[in-house]
Amino acid sequence: MRLLLRANAHRQVASACWEVAASPDTPRREPWQWQVRLLTGGQGPSDLPSETSRRVAAPLPGGATVEIVADSLTAAPAVDVLDPSPSLTVVRTEGELMVLIASGGRVLVEDRHLLAEADALVLAGDDPLSVSVHRSDGSDSRVAVVRLTPVADSALSWVP
């Protein structure tokens, strides 16, 4: 299910920390699997939710950091910050959940989804396994490509 998440819809979880997407997205649903957060203003890393948590992070233009924390028994997290100029094709594997986050300007995904600063597009399940990304204007934008790959026979869930 492809879902566009605008920056103003991200949930603030600390003074300079916004949750872009998570599973579960509210504390009292199913067991915690993963979270994607934007850290700004010198915000340190998030507390690890469990002993099996694994954290990866990458700096973004403008001083923010994208942080991914996942239960290592469920998902393997990874992140790359890429230059979408002149054009970039991002490929995900079957079963992989991918979150694209715009940073430093605007990017256009699949020639139809315009992502402004900190907007995100989640790709999972039956969504395309390959999408094109490019800058929509003359900005020096980047795209953070967050990958959550299922471990063993685990299934990744995400309910927006």
Sequence and secondary structure as in RCSB ss.txt:
>XXXX:A:sequence
MRLLLRANAHRQVASACWEVAASPDTPRREPWQWQVRLLTGGQGPSDLPSETSRRVAAPLPGGATVEIVADSLTA
APAVDVLDPSPSLTVVRTEGELMVLIASGGRVLVEDRHLLAEADALVLAGDDPLSVSVHRSDGSDSRVAVVRLTP
VADSALSWVP
>XXXX:A:secstr
  EEE GGGSEEEETTEEEEEEESSSTTSS   EEEEEE TT      SSTTEEEEEEE GGG EEEEEEETTTE
EEEEEEE  SS EEEE  TT EEEEEEESS EEETTTEEE TT EEEE TTS SEEEEEESSSS  EEEEEEEEE
 TT       
